[in-house]
């Protein structure tokens, strides 16, 4: 076996077919990270000219001229093959030390355990991937543990949907409220289009508004422009927009239909015994008429203020190995009644079927399923698509130089000062 640098062509050929492939292990992301200041290296193991393992590992400046190295979503390797993993680790340590590196961090794209949609452990806990964790620990990697919240570089908990049935069958298994919201949003004048570089401004504004409302930090427009430049072949931007004419016409149709329904109820009341059932029908219809009349006035006002329509939601999706991944999304709070998120995610799912993906990866959630948890809403929305909660094995760190201890002490002092 030989540890060596790989060409981009060699890496792409190997990674495209690897079960652990991810957008985080792509040449596109490596080029983006390079522009942002990292130094990417493509290394691997060959035997008789055949690639057996590979990774893109990012070199980052740290303290006193020393470096840290990070392989996002880990190595593309058979972690169950201890001898292969051992050889790769030993050679990688030499490689890193030559470049004054004192730490290697990985977070493998390896499932630790699959849970039910509710987060319950399946199969009596027999599907845990303990061997891989044990192999890494034997080689000196320190495990960050089974964190529940986003305390590591990449998310450890994800929500995934296997595309093992046709779209309509799969949709029928979504929760009742999810199906209702998907169907309803298209009846309110809402449309979804595929974005281009021209939509980055609108997308970023929507993400910024969402981050301020939900108290998290979003990326800058400049970042997304760089991302688009390097990763546009992997990216899809979904923009949910409200068309003024559709909004007005759809609302008029809802009102006209309900007025007709109300008229039929009144006719029936003239010729039938009026019981509680009929009275309830009349009351429900009256309430809907009032609701649609109010909505019609809003639609008229919206058309006056937004004659060209308005973008109210955005979703950034990425092609990632055998998954189609929803990276981040947002909406303008003022228009949440239009449920744009459901329309965008539904378009994402339908596109995944067209592109023959095996999985939808709804990406990050937490491992806390308590309704009182502050992150519960993020999980609750994704749970409506009736997939599975997936735990990954987590983050690992390997000491490769004496500067590691100084670095750790420095970080500890920083945390104390911050507190």
Secondary structure as a PSIPRED ss2 file (coil, helix, strand):
# PSIPRED VFORMAT (PSIPRED V4.0)

   1 X C   1.000  0.000  0.000
   2 X E   0.000  0.000  1.000
   3 X E   0.000  0.000  1.000
   4 X E   0.000  0.000  1.000
   5 X E   0.000  0.000  1.000
   6 X C   1.000  0.000  0.000
   7 X C   1.000  0.000  0.000
   8 X H   0.000  1.000  0.000
   9 X H   0.000  1.000  0.000
  10 X H   0.000  1.000  0.000
  11 X H   0.000  1.000  0.000
  12 X H   0.000  1.000  0.000
  13 X H   0.000  1.000  0.000
  14 X H   0.000  1.000  0.000
  15 X H   0.000  1.000  0.000
  16 X C   1.000  0.000  0.000
  17 X C   1.000  0.000  0.000
  18 X C   1.000  0.000  0.000
  19 X C   1.000  0.000  0.000
  20 X C   1.000  0.000  0.000
  21 X C   1.000  0.000  0.000
  22 X C   1.000  0.000  0.000
  23 X H   0.000  1.000  0.000
  24 X H   0.000  1.000  0.000
  25 X H   0.000  1.000  0.000
  26 X C   1.000  0.000  0.000
  27 X H   0.000  1.000  0.000
  28 X H   0.000  1.000  0.000
  29 X H   0.000  1.000  0.000
  30 X H   0.000  1.000  0.000
  31 X H   0.000  1.000  0.000
  32 X H   0.000  1.000  0.000
  33 X H   0.000  1.000  0.000
  34 X H   0.000  1.000  0.000
  35 X H   0.000  1.000  0.000
  36 X C   1.000  0.000  0.000
  37 X C   1.000  0.000  0.000
  38 X C   1.000  0.000  0.000
  39 X E   0.000  0.000  1.000
  40 X E   0.000  0.000  1.000
  41 X E   0.000  0.000  1.000
  42 X E   0.000  0.000  1.000
  43 X E   0.000  0.000  1.000
  44 X E   0.000  0.000  1.000
  45 X E   0.000  0.000  1.000
  46 X E   0.000  0.000  1.000
  47 X E   0.000  0.000  1.000
  48 X C   1.000  0.000  0.000
  49 X C   1.000  0.000  0.000
  50 X E   0.000  0.000  1.000
  51 X E   0.000  0.000  1.000
  52 X E   0.000  0.000  1.000
  53 X E   0.000  0.000  1.000
  54 X E   0.000  0.000  1.000
  55 X E   0.000  0.000  1.000
  56 X E   0.000  0.000  1.000
  57 X E   0.000  0.000  1.000
  58 X E   0.000  0.000  1.000
  59 X E   0.000  0.000  1.000
  60 X E   0.000  0.000  1.000
  61 X E   0.000  0.000  1.000
  62 X C   1.000  0.000  0.000
  63 X C   1.000  0.000  0.000
  64 X C   1.000  0.000  0.000
  65 X C   1.000  0.000  0.000
  66 X C   1.000  0.000  0.000
  67 X E   0.000  0.000  1.000
  68 X E   0.000  0.000  1.000
  69 X E   0.000  0.000  1.000
  70 X E   0.000  0.000  1.000
  71 X E   0.000  0.000  1.000
  72 X C   1.000  0.000  0.000
  73 X C   1.000  0.000  0.000
  74 X C   1.000  0.000  0.000
  75 X C   1.000  0.000  0.000
  76 X E   0.000  0.000  1.000
  77 X C   1.000  0.000  0.000
  78 X C   1.000  0.000  0.000
  79 X C   1.000  0.000  0.000
  80 X C   1.000  0.000  0.000
  81 X C   1.000  0.000  0.000
  82 X H   0.000  1.000  0.000
  83 X H   0.000  1.000  0.000
  84 X H   0.000  1.000  0.000
  85 X H   0.000  1.000  0.000
  86 X H   0.000  1.000  0.000
  87 X H   0.000  1.000  0.000
  88 X H   0.000  1.000  0.000
  89 X H   0.000  1.000  0.000
  90 X H   0.000  1.000  0.000
  91 X H   0.000  1.000  0.000
  92 X H   0.000  1.000  0.000
  93 X H   0.000  1.000  0.000
  94 X H   0.000  1.000  0.000
  95 X H   0.000  1.000  0.000
  96 X H   0.000  1.000  0.000
  97 X H   0.000  1.000  0.000
  98 X H   0.000  1.000  0.000
  99 X C   1.000  0.000  0.000
 100 X C   1.000  0.000  0.000
 101 X E   0.000  0.000  1.000
 102 X E   0.000  0.000  1.000
 103 X E   0.000  0.000  1.000
 104 X E   0.000  0.000  1.000
 105 X E   0.000  0.000  1.000
 106 X E   0.000  0.000  1.000
 107 X C   1.000  0.000  0.000
 108 X C   1.000  0.000  0.000
 109 X C   1.000  0.000  0.000
 110 X C   1.000  0.000  0.000
 111 X E   0.000  0.000  1.000
 112 X E   0.000  0.000  1.000
 113 X E   0.000  0.000  1.000
 114 X E   0.000  0.000  1.000
 115 X E   0.000  0.000  1.000
 116 X C   1.000  0.000  0.000
 117 X C   1.000  0.000  0.000
 118 X C   1.000  0.000  0.000
 119 X C   1.000  0.000  0.000
 120 X C   1.000  0.000  0.000
 121 X E   0.000  0.000  1.000
 122 X C   1.000  0.000  0.000
 123 X H   0.000  1.000  0.000
 124 X H   0.000  1.000  0.000
 125 X H   0.000  1.000  0.000
 126 X C   1.000  0.000  0.000
 127 X C   1.000  0.000  0.000
 128 X C   1.000  0.000  0.000
 129 X C   1.000  0.000  0.000
 130 X H   0.000  1.000  0.000
 131 X H   0.000  1.000  0.000
 132 X H   0.000  1.000  0.000
 133 X H   0.000  1.000  0.000
 134 X H   0.000  1.000  0.000
 135 X H   0.000  1.000  0.000
 136 X H   0.000  1.000  0.000
 137 X H   0.000  1.000  0.000
 138 X H   0.000  1.000  0.000
 139 X C   1.000  0.000  0.000
 140 X C   1.000  0.000  0.000
 141 X C   1.000  0.000  0.000
 142 X E   0.000  0.000  1.000
 143 X E   0.000  0.000  1.000
 144 X C   1.000  0.000  0.000
 145 X C   1.000  0.000  0.000
 146 X C   1.000  0.000  0.000
 147 X C   1.000  0.000  0.000
 148 X C   1.000  0.000  0.000
 149 X C   1.000  0.000  0.000
 150 X C   1.000  0.000  0.000
 151 X C   1.000  0.000  0.000
 152 X C   1.000  0.000  0.000
 153 X C   1.000  0.000  0.000
 154 X C   1.000  0.000  0.000
 155 X C   1.000  0.000  0.000
 156 X C   1.000  0.000  0.000
 157 X E   0.000  0.000  1.000
 158 X E   0.000  0.000  1.000
 159 X E   0.000  0.000  1.000
 160 X E   0.000  0.000  1.000
 161 X E   0.000  0.000  1.000
 162 X E   0.000  0.000  1.000
 163 X C   1.000  0.000  0.000
 164 X C   1.000  0.000  0.000
 165 X C   1.000  0.000  0.000
 166 X C   1.000  0.000  0.000
 167 X H   0.000  1.000  0.000
 168 X H   0.000  1.000  0.000
 169 X H   0.000  1.000  0.000
 170 X H   0.000  1.000  0.000
 171 X H   0.000  1.000  0.000
 172 X H   0.000  1.000  0.000
 173 X C   1.000  0.000  0.000
 174 X C   1.000  0.000  0.000
 175 X C   1.000  0.000  0.000
 176 X H   0.000  1.000  0.000
 177 X H   0.000  1.000  0.000
 178 X H   0.000  1.000  0.000
 179 X H   0.000  1.000  0.000
 180 X H   0.000  1.000  0.000
 181 X H   0.000  1.000  0.000
 182 X H   0.000  1.000  0.000
 183 X H   0.000  1.000  0.000
 184 X H   0.000  1.000  0.000
 185 X H   0.000  1.000  0.000
 186 X H   0.000  1.000  0.000
 187 X H   0.000  1.000  0.000
 188 X H   0.000  1.000  0.000
 189 X C   1.000  0.000  0.000
 190 X E   0.000  0.000  1.000
 191 X E   0.000  0.000  1.000
 192 X E   0.000  0.000  1.000
 193 X E   0.000  0.000  1.000
 194 X E   0.000  0.000  1.000
 195 X C   1.000  0.000  0.000
 196 X C   1.000  0.000  0.000
 197 X H   0.000  1.000  0.000
 198 X H   0.000  1.000  0.000
 199 X H   0.000  1.000  0.000
 200 X H   0.000  1.000  0.000
 201 X H   0.000  1.000  0.000
 202 X H   0.000  1.000  0.000
 203 X H   0.000  1.000  0.000
 204 X H   0.000  1.000  0.000
 205 X H   0.000  1.000  0.000
 206 X H   0.000  1.000  0.000
 207 X H   0.000  1.000  0.000
 208 X H   0.000  1.000  0.000
 209 X H   0.000  1.000  0.000
 210 X H   0.000  1.000  0.000
 211 X H   0.000  1.000  0.000
 212 X H   0.000  1.000  0.000
 213 X H   0.000  1.000  0.000
 214 X H   0.000  1.000  0.000
 215 X C   1.000  0.000  0.000
 216 X C   1.000  0.000  0.000
 217 X C   1.000  0.000  0.000
 218 X C   1.000  0.000  0.000
 219 X C   1.000  0.000  0.000
 220 X C   1.000  0.000  0.000
 221 X H   0.000  1.000  0.000
 222 X H   0.000  1.000  0.000
 223 X H   0.000  1.000  0.000
 224 X H   0.000  1.000  0.000
 225 X H   0.000  1.000  0.000
 226 X H   0.000  1.000  0.000
 227 X H   0.000  1.000  0.000
 228 X H   0.000  1.000  0.000
 229 X H   0.000  1.000  0.000
 230 X H   0.000  1.000  0.000
 231 X H   0.000  1.000  0.000
 232 X C   1.000  0.000  0.000
 233 X C   1.000  0.000  0.000
 234 X C   1.000  0.000  0.000
 235 X E   0.000  0.000  1.000
 236 X E   0.000  0.000  1.000
 237 X E   0.000  0.000  1.000
 238 X E   0.000  0.000  1.000
 239 X E   0.000  0.000  1.000
 240 X E   0.000  0.000  1.000
 241 X E   0.000  0.000  1.000
 242 X E   0.000  0.000  1.000
 243 X C   1.000  0.000  0.000
 244 X H   0.000  1.000  0.000
 245 X H   0.000  1.000  0.000
 246 X H   0.000  1.000  0.000
 247 X H   0.000  1.000  0.000
 248 X H   0.000  1.000  0.000
 249 X H   0.000  1.000  0.000
 250 X H   0.000  1.000  0.000
 251 X H   0.000  1.000  0.000
 252 X H   0.000  1.000  0.000
 253 X H   0.000  1.000  0.000
 254 X H   0.000  1.000  0.000
 255 X H   0.000  1.000  0.000
 256 X H   0.000  1.000  0.000
 257 X H   0.000  1.000  0.000
 258 X H   0.000  1.000  0.000
 259 X H   0.000  1.000  0.000
 260 X H   0.000  1.000  0.000
 261 X H   0.000  1.000  0.000
 262 X H   0.000  1.000  0.000
 263 X H   0.000  1.000  0.000
 264 X H   0.000  1.000  0.000
 265 X H   0.000  1.000  0.000
 266 X H   0.000  1.000  0.000
 267 X H   0.000  1.000  0.000
 268 X H   0.000  1.000  0.000
 269 X H   0.000  1.000  0.000
 270 X H   0.000  1.000  0.000
 271 X H   0.000  1.000  0.000
 272 X C   1.000  0.000  0.000
 273 X C   1.000  0.000  0.000
 274 X C   1.000  0.000  0.000
 275 X C   1.000  0.000  0.000
 276 X H   0.000  1.000  0.000
 277 X H   0.000  1.000  0.000
 278 X H   0.000  1.000  0.000
 279 X H   0.000  1.000  0.000
 280 X H   0.000  1.000  0.000
 281 X H   0.000  1.000  0.000
 282 X H   0.000  1.000  0.000
 283 X H   0.000  1.000  0.000
 284 X H   0.000  1.000  0.000
 285 X H   0.000  1.000  0.000
 286 X H   0.000  1.000  0.000
 287 X H   0.000  1.000  0.000
 288 X H   0.000  1.000  0.000
 289 X H   0.000  1.000  0.000
 290 X H   0.000  1.000  0.000
 291 X H   0.000  1.000  0.000
 292 X H   0.000  1.000  0.000
 293 X H   0.000  1.000  0.000
 294 X H   0.000  1.000  0.000
 295 X H   0.000  1.000  0.000
 296 X H   0.000  1.000  0.000
 297 X H   0.000  1.000  0.000
 298 X H   0.000  1.000  0.000
 299 X H   0.000  1.000  0.000
 300 X H   0.000  1.000  0.000
 301 X H   0.000  1.000  0.000
 302 X H   0.000  1.000  0.000
 303 X H   0.000  1.000  0.000
 304 X H   0.000  1.000  0.000
 305 X H   0.000  1.000  0.000
 306 X C   1.000  0.000  0.000
 307 X C   1.000  0.000  0.000
 308 X C   1.000  0.000  0.000
 309 X C   1.000  0.000  0.000
 310 X E   0.000  0.000  1.000
 311 X E   0.000  0.000  1.000
 312 X E   0.000  0.000  1.000
 313 X E   0.000  0.000  1.000
 314 X E   0.000  0.000  1.000
 315 X E   0.000  0.000  1.000
 316 X E   0.000  0.000  1.000
 317 X E   0.000  0.000  1.000
 318 X E   0.000  0.000  1.000
 319 X E   0.000  0.000  1.000
 320 X E   0.000  0.000  1.000
 321 X C   1.000  0.000  0.000
 322 X C   1.000  0.000  0.000
 323 X E   0.000  0.000  1.000
 324 X E   0.000  0.000  1.000
 325 X E   0.000  0.000  1.000
 326 X E   0.000  0.000  1.000
 327 X E   0.000  0.000  1.000
 328 X E   0.000  0.000  1.000
 329 X E   0.000  0.000  1.000
 330 X E   0.000  0.000  1.000
 331 X E   0.000  0.000  1.000
 332 X C   1.000  0.000  0.000
 333 X H   0.000  1.000  0.000
 334 X H   0.000  1.000  0.000
 335 X H   0.000  1.000  0.000
 336 X H   0.000  1.000  0.000
 337 X H   0.000  1.000  0.000
 338 X H   0.000  1.000  0.000
 339 X C   1.000  0.000  0.000
 340 X H   0.000  1.000  0.000
 341 X H   0.000  1.000  0.000
 342 X H   0.000  1.000  0.000
 343 X H   0.000  1.000  0.000
 344 X H   0.000  1.000  0.000
 345 X H   0.000  1.000  0.000
 346 X H   0.000  1.000  0.000
 347 X H   0.000  1.000  0.000
 348 X H   0.000  1.000  0.000
 349 X H   0.000  1.000  0.000
 350 X H   0.000  1.000  0.000
 351 X H   0.000  1.000  0.000
 352 X H   0.000  1.000  0.000
 353 X H   0.000  1.000  0.000
 354 X H   0.000  1.000  0.000
 355 X C   1.000  0.000  0.000
 356 X C   1.000  0.000  0.000
 357 X C   1.000  0.000  0.000
 358 X C   1.000  0.000  0.000
 359 X E   0.000  0.000  1.000
 360 X E   0.000  0.000  1.000
 361 X E   0.000  0.000  1.000
 362 X E   0.000  0.000  1.000
 363 X E   0.000  0.000  1.000
 364 X E   0.000  0.000  1.000
 365 X C   1.000  0.000  0.000
 366 X C   1.000  0.000  0.000
 367 X C   1.000  0.000  0.000
 368 X C   1.000  0.000  0.000
 369 X C   1.000  0.000  0.000
 370 X C   1.000  0.000  0.000
 371 X C   1.000  0.000  0.000
 372 X C   1.000  0.000  0.000
 373 X C   1.000  0.000  0.000
 374 X C   1.000  0.000  0.000
 375 X C   1.000  0.000  0.000
 376 X H   0.000  1.000  0.000
 377 X H   0.000  1.000  0.000
 378 X H   0.000  1.000  0.000
 379 X H   0.000  1.000  0.000
 380 X H   0.000  1.000  0.000
 381 X H   0.000  1.000  0.000
 382 X H   0.000  1.000  0.000
 383 X H   0.000  1.000  0.000
 384 X C   1.000  0.000  0.000
 385 X C   1.000  0.000  0.000
 386 X C   1.000  0.000  0.000
 387 X C   1.000  0.000  0.000
 388 X E   0.000  0.000  1.000
 389 X E   0.000  0.000  1.000
 390 X E   0.000  0.000  1.000
 391 X E   0.000  0.000  1.000
 392 X E   0.000  0.000  1.000
 393 X C   1.000  0.000  0.000
 394 X C   1.000  0.000  0.000
 395 X C   1.000  0.000  0.000
 396 X E   0.000  0.000  1.000
 397 X E   0.000  0.000  1.000
 398 X E   0.000  0.000  1.000
 399 X E   0.000  0.000  1.000
 400 X C   1.000  0.000  0.000
 401 X C   1.000  0.000  0.000
 402 X C   1.000  0.000  0.000
 403 X H   0.000  1.000  0.000
 404 X H   0.000  1.000  0.000
 405 X H   0.000  1.000  0.000
 406 X H   0.000  1.000  0.000
 407 X H   0.000  1.000  0.000
 408 X H   0.000  1.000  0.000
 409 X H   0.000  1.000  0.000
 410 X H   0.000  1.000  0.000
 411 X H   0.000  1.000  0.000
 412 X H   0.000  1.000  0.000
 413 X H   0.000  1.000  0.000
 414 X H   0.000  1.000  0.000
 415 X H   0.000  1.000  0.000
 416 X H   0.000  1.000  0.000
 417 X H   0.000  1.000  0.000
 418 X H   0.000  1.000  0.000
 419 X C   1.000  0.000  0.000
